[in-house]
Amino acid sequence: MNPYAAQLYIDGSCLKNPGGAGGFAGILEIPEQEGGAKVIFQEGYKSTTNNRMEIRALIRAMEYVKENSSYLKSLGVYQVEIRSDSTLTIGCFKNAEGWRSTWTGLDGKPISNVDLIKRILTLKNTIGLSYSVEHVLNKSTEQTRRVDKLAKAAAKKPTKDDSGYIKPRASRTAIRGGTTMFDAQGQKLKIKIFEHCPVSRRKSSLFKVKFEVMTGDNSGKFFAYCSQGVNDLLHRHHYYNANFNVCKNNAAIERVKVAKKQSF
């Protein structure tokens, strides 16, 4: 810790993770300034996740430093250390540049909360004051305990919508029976969607699509994966001309176009 740097402590919270109300807060402590540490932001969201609140806290801290650089310099502050107890948040800040080309991790899995990480990238090199993002042990200091309480208090009085959060939902269907992964070989087929939802709460950018096909050897009920962009075009009980990838063990719908109703 630099004894001459201002310390900006941040924390995020979700009361019922995932999907419940959440909040985050930030406290700024400037060395030798009268009045002690001050709360500089505190926001509550109606439906979100703990990770999104932690990352949003970092974004808000970066925005604060950017917007108040001249004011901080007038107080004699030329270095700000943003301190978070979230290793995920620290990782997002440090690894964002490496992810941006494919938005996948070293394990090949999609990166979550891409909308927020893109905001970090936008801010990263536009802040007119020297700053760093550091890890601090949870509740190890007076200010970490205080900011934790403020984040939880904000979650209890949510006023904002977390527009990037996709609430997991599984659509009910009248179609009975299980589905098997589609044997994707680059086909272009007409399909009928009967369910689509995120693969998991941690992989909100990857979706599983269940559909029905009645075309020669492909007749039956199947599932495949798709990106958020494709998923946004899909509706239950609607028909689509779908283009599939060439990957038997990881079938994916690459493109769709609305098709006329067909009797299956």
Buried (B, 14 or more C-beta within 10 A) or exposed (E): EEEEBBBBBBBBBBBEBBBBBBBBBBBBBBEEBEEEBEEBBBBBBBBBBBBBBBBBBBBBBBBBBBEBBEEBEEEEBBEBBBBBBBEBBBEBBEBBEEBEEEEEBEEEEBBBBBBBBBBBBEBBEEBEBBBEBBEBEEBEBEBBBBBBEBBBBBBEEBEBEBEBBBEEEEEEBEBEEEBEBBBBEEBEBBBBBBBBBBBEBBBBBBBBBBBBBBEEEBEBBBBBBBBBEBBEBBEEEBBBBBBBBEBEEEBBBBBBEEBEEEEE
